[in-house]
């Protein structure tokens, strides 16, 4: 719990001092989130599995 608290305080300090830079990266983070979500969201579709319902 201490590590999480220290990491949160460090992140807050970095964002407070460099808010303009962080907002400048926001569109790129959105574009990076799309393929990552695509990879993780397609796990439950049952591709390549045999069975009556594909599960």
N, C-alpha and C positions, 0 to 999 in steps of 0.2 A: 504494500500500500504506500510505503514511503517512496518507492521508485516512481509510482504513478503520480504522486503529488509533486515530486521534483520535476518530472517530465512535463507535467501540466504547467507548472510555474515557468519553466524554461520556454515552452511553446508560447505562453502568454507574453513573456518578455520579448521574444523574437517578433511575434506578430505586432505588438505595440510599437516597436521601433521600426519595423519594416512593412507596415501595412500596405503602402503603395506598391511595393514589389510583390507582395502576396496577392493583391487584387489583379496585378498584371498577369500572374500565372493562372488565374482562375479559368479562362477559356481553354487553356491547354490541359488542365486537370480534368475538365469536362470531357474533352476528346479522348483522354487516356482512360477515363472511367467507362466509356462506351464499350471498347473491346474487352475490357476486364470483366464487366458485368455480363457480356455476351458469353464469355467462356464459362463463367460460373453458373449462369442461369440455365444453360442447356444441359446440365448434368441430369436432370430429372426427366428427360424426354424418353429415355429407354432406347436410344439408338444402338443398334447392333445386338440387342438382346432378343432371344427367342421366347416364345410363350404366347398364351392366349391373348393377354392384354398388353404384351410388350413390356412387362415389368420384371 
